[in-house]
Amino acid sequence: MVNTLIEQTTQKWAPGHAQLAEMALNTTGTVPLSQRYRALFSLKGLNDDAAVEILGQALCLKDDSELFKHEVAYCLGQMGNRVAIPALIEAMATTSYAAMVRHEAAESLGALSDPSVIPELEKYVDDECRPLAETCVIALEKIRYDHSPEAQRADPRPRDSAYSSVDPAPATTATKSVSELKAVLCDESAGLWKRYRAMFALRDVGTEDAVLALAEGMETDRTSELFRHEIGFIFGEMQHPASVPALARILANPEEAPMVRHEAAEALGSVATPEVNDILRQFINDPEPVVRDSCLVALDICDHESSGEFQYAIIPEATTVGQTKVEA
């Protein structure tokens, strides 16, 4: 079904933006989720006010895929454009949205690190939606850290990293010992901010031992689905084959939180080792919508990683919506 209101709105943008908007906003109602993801990351790459406006509209589509809205919220935080703040605040406040969407909106407000959002984040630190509440606590810690020279002197952020993402907590530089970082990561009595900083430090170490430490943290934690899901995200960044067994077990566990299983699925797609396709295909009909959708998207990501395509994006041109062109 064509959304005529959105269709009219897309006419105000330049042709390249308008084409991507039609895909991302699914104006025809027929654009596959995997293609919407590619349009989303194309808009993230454009990273101008028009792209932020389009993604802000996507985030406000109330009846849309929760998985897609979650990814939109993530991209808005990574783009670093404060024009996104009102849409992120609205998504965080929308109680009908899934926890993973509200959490991601809060995390992205932390990524933007504008002190003006502190009062909005503080509203939800005791919210009954626990992933949201925990995210707001971490986001507040990050904003305060970012604006505190004293805190940065006490434990500086890394000077360089192989990863370009804006992390919810900077990797600690207090130690690079895998055993010491693992002890902090797995200490369920420690605050999430401290555990997150150890988590991202292990990512930056990047060895197989670091991967196995993260896997142990993900599989043994019983305190926070938010924490476990973040390790899944990190495994997607690392693309290390040693993470596959743990990710496969987590994806297969119906007792695990959907947001954790979703992150495991997408991480497997990014790792893209030969066995991953078969693992993901086992769950494309999973009863949990966000899990089965994640597996379909992950299969597309896996195809991209294995194909030699230059980028996971659509190059805007005068083609019919529904046709994907990826730069080779």
Summary of the structure (lengths in Angstrom):
residues: 328
radius of gyration: 19.2
end to end distance: 32.4
largest distance: 56.8
contacts: 1112
relative contact order: 0.10
helix: 65%
strand: 0%
